[in-house]
Amino acid sequence: MKSYFFLLAIFFLAFSCKPKKNMIYMSNNNFEQEVSQARYEGLRIQEGDVLEITVTALDDLAAKPFNKTTMQQTGEDGVVSSSMKLGNNEYQVTSEGYIIFPVLGSIYCKNMTKQQLKTELDTRLKQYLLDPVVTITHVNFNISILGDVREPGQKSSPTERLNVFQALALAGDMNDSANRTNLKLIRYSEETGKDITYTLDISEASIVNSPYYYLQQNDILYVEPDRNKQIAASTTNPNRALFVQILGVVLGLVTFVIAVTK
């Protein structure tokens, strides 16, 4: 009977000390196939985005009317509105998806890439300028990283070409207890008008082929803790309490039987 008790104890210890799997990024890979990186198609401009747009031309004087000099203007109530608190040559996309550009007026740019907006501006500016050069920079590229990472929160990216690994680096990387096979990417869909959740497995090398490998403005990346951490954190988990109670009853019965058979 002692041997049964010993085997039960060994089983319990083995179950509770289950080793952590998938600790290495992109560890699962079929090396017989070439891994090609997902194509970066650029950010899609959204409402609330701030774009820095500079126009130059062979004739500097002719290009000046197409560049803002200041946005620190006071409204009728004497207060500087948030839409006016922009740097030189910075434009905030309105809730309707427009930017108000000098001389050219309202330009719809929502869901455009920077290259598409540049092409649109080039076409319009050629009516006034010879060989205009348009430079566009995304000023406020923000994402949110939550869950089992070292530094969760909203992050501003210094680069617009941001993949999932670079995003995790902004949050100080994942903790050892993070589930690397079940990351959640939450992205707003203009087509459905709703947030859509995608699952990413960064333990697979094929993650670089995913259409969601590169992040977009206002994406939310949630890193789920592994099962062991979820159980440990759930001190009021009824299933855990029931498991402990059953285990206590079983060990008590085994101890009683051993004592009786002596």
Buried (B, 14 or more C-beta within 10 A) or exposed (E): EEEEBEEBEEEEEEEEEEEEEBEEBBEEEEEEEEEEEBEEEBBBBBBEBBBBBBBBBEEEEBBEEBBBEEBEEEEEEEEEEEEBEBEEBBBBBBEEBBBEBBEBEEBBBBEBBBEBBBEBBBEBBEEBBEEBBBEBBBBBBEBBBBBBBEEBEEBEBEEBEBBBBBBBEBBEBBBEBBBBBBBBBBBBEEEEEEEEEEEBBBBBBBBBEBEBBBBBBBBBBBBBBBEBBBBEEEEEEEEBEEEEEEEEEEBEEBEEEEEEEE
